[in-house]
Amino acid sequence: MNGNKSPERAASIVSVSRSMPSGRYIQTGWRSMRAWLRIPTAIDWYLCGAITLIGALARYRLLFTQSLTIDEGSSLIFAYASTSQLIQNVIRYDAHPPLYYLSVHYAYYLFQLPPIYALRMPSFITGTFTIAVMYGLARLLMGRLAAIIAAMLTICSPIAVWYSHDGRMYAMTWFFVLLSYLLLIQAKRRPTWYWAAGYSATIALALYADISSWLAIFPQFILILMGLSRALALARYDTPEVRERARAWLLTLASYLGGWLLFSPWLAVFPQQLSLIRSVHFGVPSAQVFWVLLRNDLGLAATYASLSATTSPGMEAALLAAFVVAAITLAWYTREPRYRLYCGVTGALTVGVASVFALAVLDGSRAVLIPRVVGIGAFGFVLLATGAVTILMDAGLPLGAWARNSTGASLARSPQITKALLAMALLLTLMSGMGSALAKVGIQGYNGSQWNTIAAQITRQAGPKDIVMYYPLGIKYIIDPYLPATSPWRTTAKGLWPQAGKSLRPYFQQYLPGHEHIWFLFYSSSQITMPVYDGWIQRMGYCRQEGDPTARFGLVVYTRCARSTISPTSTISSTPSGGAPEPILSAPVAAVVQGITTRLVIPIITQIMALAFHRSQSADGRQRSGYTW
């Protein structure tokens, strides 16, 4: 015994321990780290807050880089009305529920925010807090490591960032949809009345934000039914745990139906909007359209930002391979009980959304064929990638594998090491690919509008003897926020809503003549044909100075011609609105031709024919009674 404690023996033990790693201690350290990644502590609040703040800074930087769009102008038009009038106007003229318009309304009138802030702040706030919701959702499903990865991928998601500074309802819709999934898990884990009430409220808020939320809300019903059926199948064991599980799923089902019950007041007026929804067409269903929508959700394209590709072909192939590996990993581990709820939620946000989308297309809906409607699927792919990385990392246990490798086999051949390396490769590919895609969208993205530039040009160049004309009048709601508060064009500009050609002629004739320059802002549609109006204005004695009347929208500037061949107050010869062909001859040339024809050509022809008639009569010697020329 004393020999075992000799200095030589102790030295040999220390030497051996220093020359070889102690697997037991390393494995214990890895288990401690894994335990820290799973135990809910206050660190989650700090981590979630820090990551959300990073996402807020990334989104705020892009908040005002893009001009307002026509759709955003419609949001302002609805929001400027009173609350009761707003709801009536939405029911009559819009295809969306009123929640977003009400949020803009109160941001403008109650909080006194400027128009652009009031319009885009609801999207910015909800888009930013979506990062926190994704952190919490992944935290409950997979642990702290998954929460960090999910939040970081949400920060880098191009479609999530883009619609966080769009003055429409899509970022708000995604926020409430994801929050409903978070509260669904909480209501199932802790079946209490406040979690159940919160779950019902978030379902209703998601539906009131936009009706497209049902693409992800309906799969929740299937998820709840699957969980309830499994709980009822175990009811024969009649244990407290089984009864508690069945009770939790029943309460969740009741909460889900309660959310639809809260939305029922709007369901009563929804049939009035259904015709508008069915009249919206965003293309024809085809494999190419579906592939473009999928690439937008994966972050490989950003057609909503006028970008057909966001990364290089090599990086796009790597990202596609990463998502394929993630899907295979999910399918492989889907039967393990600890991953079952994660697989269900991820499947609802990917396969479930795709299934409901397919049913809508088969039903004849074309309003879903656009990235902003199916954008909720992007968060499902984020969860898919997050779960795959976390599962592989958890199954890899690289330090534990080192401890178990006592036979001296090569560590590179260890399956655990392979899984861990695969997980790190997936994570690096996803972060680098989506990060580069976000950078390209932020630098080169374009929403197709430049009204801010047009407003700046009018402010610099329009003079007191000019006139600014809006057609349709809704463009004024987009231009005014960019004009200085003291700009005269806020009050003196003219415009009207789309009308028939007969109503436009006297209006143009009344207001346009007599000005040095005409600043004509237009947005073409089925009722607005700018080439026709361009002909009208030029026949009034004006020359087009700049602008393209055949464009979809823009500014056309007219200046008084140096030598006008017609008085500015002369009558406008026009064609009906709708694009009938223009007259071949202009008004002055037509007047000259008519005078020559009436006073010269017709009398000569009449005299020649009369002379021929009298010669024929004298030759025959017959009187043709009753015949008049």
KAWO-V674066 format. One record per backbone hydrogen bond with DSSP energy under -0.5 kcal/mol. CO is the residue of the C=O (numbers start at 0). NH is the residue of the N-H. Records with the same first field share a line. If there is no record, write none. Layout:
CO->NH + NH
//
This chain:
0->4
1->4
2->5
5->9
6->10
7->11
8->12
9->13
10->14
11->15
12->16
13->17
14->18
15->19
20->22
21->25
22->26
23->27
24->28
25->29
26->30
27->31
28->32
29->33
30->34
31->35
32->36
33->37
34->37 + 38
36->143
38->40
40->43
41->44 + 45
42->46
43->47
44->48
45->49
46->50
47->51
48->52
49->53
50->54
51->55
52->56
53->57
54->58
55->59
56->60
58->61
59->62
61->64
68->72
69->73
70->74
71->75
72->76
73->77
74->78
75->79
77->80
81->85
82->86
83->87
84->88
85->89
86->90
87->91
88->92
89->93
97->101
98->102
99->103
100->104
101->105
102->106
103->107
104->108
105->109 + 110
106->112
113->117
114->118
115->119
116->120
117->121
119->123
120->124
121->125
122->126
123->127
124->128
125->129
126->130
127->130 + 131
128->132
129->133
130->134
131->135
132->136
133->137
134->138
135->139
136->140
137->141 + 142
138->142
142->146
143->147
144->148
145->149
146->150
147->151
148->152
149->153
150->154
151->155
152->156
153->156
155->157
156->160
157->161
158->162
160->163
161->164
162->165 + 170
165->167
168->172
169->173
170->174
171->175
172->176
173->177
174->178
175->179
176->180
177->181
178->182
179->183
180->184
181->185
182->186
183->187
184->188
185->189
189->191
191->195
192->196
193->197
194->198
195->199
196->200
197->201
198->202
199->203
200->204
201->205
202->206
203->207
204->208
205->209
207->98
209->212
210->213
211->214
212->215 + 216
213->217
216->219 + 220
217->220 + 221
218->222
219->223
220->224
221->225
222->226
223->227
224->228
225->229
226->230
227->231
228->232
229->233
231->234
233->236
234->237
238->242
239->243
240->244
241->245
242->246
243->247
244->248
245->249
246->250
247->251
248->252
249->253
250->254
251->255
252->256
253->257
254->258
255->259
256->260
257->261
258->262
259->263
260->263
262->265 + 266
263->267
264->268
265->268 + 269
266->270
268->271 + 272
269->272 + 273
270->274
272->276
273->277
274->278
275->279
276->279
279->365
285->289
286->290
287->291
288->292
289->293
290->294
291->295
292->296
293->297
294->298 + 299 + 300
295->298
299->309 + 310
301->304 + 306
302->305
304->445
306->301
311->315
312->316
313->317
314->318
315->319
316->320
317->321
318->322
319->323
320->324
321->325
322->326
323->327
324->328
325->329
326->330
327->331
328->332
329->333
332->335
335->338 + 339
336->339
338->342
339->343
340->344
341->345
342->346
343->347
344->348
345->349
346->351
347->352
349->353
350->354
351->355
352->356
353->357
354->358
355->359
356->360
357->361
358->362
359->364
360->363
365->281 + 368
367->369
369->372 + 373
370->374
373->376
374->377
375->378 + 379
376->380
377->381
378->382
379->383
380->384
381->385
382->386
383->387
384->388
385->389
386->390
387->391
388->392
389->393
390->394
391->395
392->396
396->400
397->401
398->402
399->403
400->404
403->405
404->407
409->412
410->413
413->417
414->418
415->419
416->420
417->421
418->422
419->423
420->424
421->425
422->426
423->427
424->428
425->429
426->430
427->431
428->432
429->433
430->434
431->435
432->436
433->437
434->438
435->439
436->440
437->441
438->442
439->443
440->444
448->66
449->453
450->454
451->455
452->456
453->457
454->458
455->459
456->460
457->461
462->465
464->515
466->468 + 518
467->493
468->520
469->495
470->522
471->474
472->475
473->476 + 477
474->477 + 478
475->479
478->481 + 482
479->482
483->486
486->489
487->490 + 491
488->492
493->469
495->471 + 472
499->502 + 503
500->504
501->505
502->506
503->507
504->508
505->509
506->510
507->511 + 512
511->514
515->559
516->466 + 518
517->519 + 557
518->468 + 520
519->555
520->470
521->553
526->528
527->524 + 529
528->531 + 532
529->533
530->534
531->535
532->536
533->537
534->538
535->539
536->539 + 541
537->540
540->560
542->558
545->556
546->548
547->550
551->523
553->521
555->519
556->544 + 545
557->517
558->542
561->563
566->569
570->572
571->573
575->578 + 579
585->589
586->590
587->591
588->592
589->593
590->594
591->595
592->596
593->597
594->598
595->599 + 600
596->601
599->603
600->604
601->605
602->606
603->607
604->608
605->609
606->610
607->611
608->612
609->613
610->614
611->615
612->616
613->617
614->618
615->619
616->620 + 621
621->623
622->624
623->626
625->627
//
